């Protein structure tokens, strides 16, 4: 009996963990995914961003300024969404609040937000120098 209950409990935990809404980032498919704000096809992974709502709905953007505009215009709809940005050097998505940003110079993003984000502060400083940009945080 004990073994039966343990098996049921394990099956339940496994089922609920797989059936929960997605709360993780989803890979951006360049040339296929569309920006949820401006509707342009996402072409440059270095500037791509992603928003995940509390319910697990995923919105993708081609530029940080598109995600910012979308969050302003849809604040009721998205609630306490998680915001992710791409590392300029690796295109890996990571939380916006951990980002180091640069702007200006040769930083040219798809919708002219012209902000590049980095996971690593030293890399942001090095790229800012290389691209004649400024670190903004």
C-alpha positions in Angstrom: 0.0 0.0 0.0 2.8 2.4 0.9 4.5 1.7 -2.4 1.2 2.3 -4.3 0.7 5.7 -2.6 4.3 6.7 -3.2 4.0 5.8 -6.9 0.8 7.8 -7.2 2.4 10.8 -5.5 5.4 10.6 -7.8 3.2 10.4 -10.9 1.1 13.4 -9.7 4.2 15.5 -9.1 5.6 14.6 -12.5 2.3 15.3 -14.3 1.8 18.7 -12.6 5.4 19.8 -13.2 5.0 19.1 -17.0 1.6 20.5 -17.3 2.3 23.9 -15.7 2.4 27.0 -17.9 5.8 27.8 -19.5 7.8 30.2 -17.3 11.1 29.8 -19.2 12.4 31.7 -22.2 11.7 30.3 -25.6 14.3 30.3 -28.4 13.7 33.1 -30.9 13.5 31.8 -34.4 15.2 34.4 -36.6 13.4 35.1 -39.9 10.2 33.4 -38.5 9.2 35.0 -35.2 7.4 38.3 -35.4 7.8 41.2 -33.0 4.7 41.4 -30.8 4.7 45.2 -31.0 5.8 46.4 -34.5 5.0 43.1 -36.2 8.3 43.0 -38.1 10.1 39.7 -38.5 12.9 39.3 -35.9 16.2 39.2 -37.9 18.9 40.2 -35.4 19.3 38.0 -32.3 21.7 40.5 -30.6 18.7 42.9 -29.9 15.9 40.4 -29.5 13.9 40.5 -26.2 11.2 38.4 -24.7 8.4 38.9 -22.2 6.7 36.1 -20.2 3.4 36.8 -18.4 2.5 35.3 -15.1 0.3 32.8 -17.0 3.3 31.7 -19.2 2.3 33.5 -22.4 5.4 34.5 -24.3 5.8 37.7 -26.4 8.9 38.3 -28.5 10.3 41.6 -29.7 13.0 42.7 -32.2 14.2 45.6 -30.1 14.2 46.7 -26.4 12.2 49.8 -27.3 9.4 47.6 -28.8 9.2 45.6 -25.5 9.2 48.8 -23.5 6.4 50.3 -25.6 4.4 47.1 -25.4 4.6 46.9 -21.6 3.5 50.5 -21.3 0.5 50.0 -23.7 -0.5 46.6 -22.2 0.3 46.9 -18.5 -3.1 45.6 -17.4 -2.9 42.6 -19.8 0.7 41.5 -18.8 0.7 42.1 -15.1 4.0 41.2 -13.4 5.7 39.8 -16.5 9.3 38.7 -16.6 11.4 40.6 -19.1 14.4 39.1 -20.9 17.0 40.6 -23.2 19.7 39.1 -25.4 23.4 39.3 -24.5 24.9 41.3 -27.4 27.8 38.9 -27.8 26.1 35.5 -27.3 22.4 36.2 -28.0 21.6 34.3 -24.8 18.4 35.6 -23.2 18.7 36.6 -19.6 16.7 38.8 -17.1 16.6 42.5 -18.0 17.3 43.5 -14.4 20.7 41.9 -14.6 21.6 43.7 -17.9 24.4 46.2 -18.5 23.4 48.5 -21.3 25.3 50.6 -23.8 24.0 53.1 -26.4 25.2 55.5 -29.1 28.1 55.3 -31.4 27.8 52.3 -33.8 25.1 50.5 -31.8 22.2 50.3 -34.4 19.2 48.2 -33.4 16.3 47.2 -35.7 13.8 49.9 -34.5 16.4 52.5 -33.7 16.3 52.0 -29.9 20.1 51.6 -30.3 20.6 49.9 -26.9 22.8 46.8 -26.6 22.6 44.6 -23.5 25.2 42.5 -21.8 25.3 39.9 -19.0 28.9 41.0 -18.1 29.8 44.5 -17.1 33.4 44.2 -18.4 32.2 43.0 -21.8 29.7 46.0 -21.9 32.6 48.4 -21.2 34.9 46.8 -23.8 32.1 46.8 -26.5 31.2 50.4 -25.6 34.8 51.4 -26.3 34.9 49.4 -29.5 31.6 50.7 -30.8 32.2 54.3 -29.6 29.2 54.0 -27.3 28.4 54.9 -23.7 27.5 52.6 -20.8 24.1 53.8 -19.5 23.9 51.8 -16.2 
